[in-house]
Amino acid sequence: MKADQGRFLLPRWRVVANFLNQEEWPWLESGGNIWVPVIEPCLRVSTLSLKRWKMPSNHVFVLNTRWNKIDHDPENGVSGG
């Protein structure tokens, strides 16, 4: 993964729970971001930016702004780059 492409995409159809409250959804729809806690595979908790990106046929949620740190941490065993 290139350093400038440090993000994790979550297609809306793959999200099985409604995890946004009534204030967060409109904020994401308007282009804002929300800082959310993420539990890493090594059980450390990190805070990442959650955004909603519009795609040609639908939208996806995006975790970024620190995703590379999680992805490249050997303790997590994710992809290592």
N, C-alpha and C positions, 0 to 999 in steps of 0.2 A: 504494500500500500504506500502510495506517495504521501509525504508529510502534509501536503496541502489538501488531501482528501480524507482526513481523519474524521470519519462519521460512520454511524451505524443506522441503516434505514430499517424502519418498521412499517411494512405495508398495513394500511388500515384494516384490511380484511383478515390479517393475521393477529390482530389485537382482540382478545376474547373478553375483556372486561372493560367496562366504562370507568376509566380511572381519572377523568377530568371532572372538576366541579362546574357549576353554572357560570362562574366568572372566568375560569381558565380557558374553556372552549372558545368563546368569542375573542379572547386575547390572542390565542394561537391563529384563529381564522384571519385576524387583522394583520398578521405578520409578526406578532410578538413572540417572545420566547419565555419559557418557564424554567427555573433551575430546579432540578429534581435529584433526589438521592438515588444512586444506583449501587446495588450490591454486586461486587465483582466476584468472579469465580473463586478467588482466594479469600472471600468473605470480608474484604475491606469495603467500606462505604465511601463512594466518591460522589461529588455533585457535578452533574453535567447539564448542559443546556438542551432543552427539548423544544423543537420547532415543528411546524407543519409546513411541508413543501407541497405546492400544487404540481402535479404531473399531468401529462396530456390527457389521460383517461380517468385519473382519480387523484388521491393525495396520499402522502406517506408522513409518518412521524420520523423525525431525525434526532438522534442523540449525537451531539458534537461538542466542541470546545472542551477538550481533554480526552476524547475517545482514543487518540493515539497512545496516550499514557497507559490506558488499560490494555489496549491491543498489544503493545510492545513489552509489557511487563511479563518476564518469564514465569513469575509466580502464578499468573492467570492461565497460561497455556492456551491462549486464544489462537492467534495466528503468528505472532512474532514478527510481523512485518510482511 
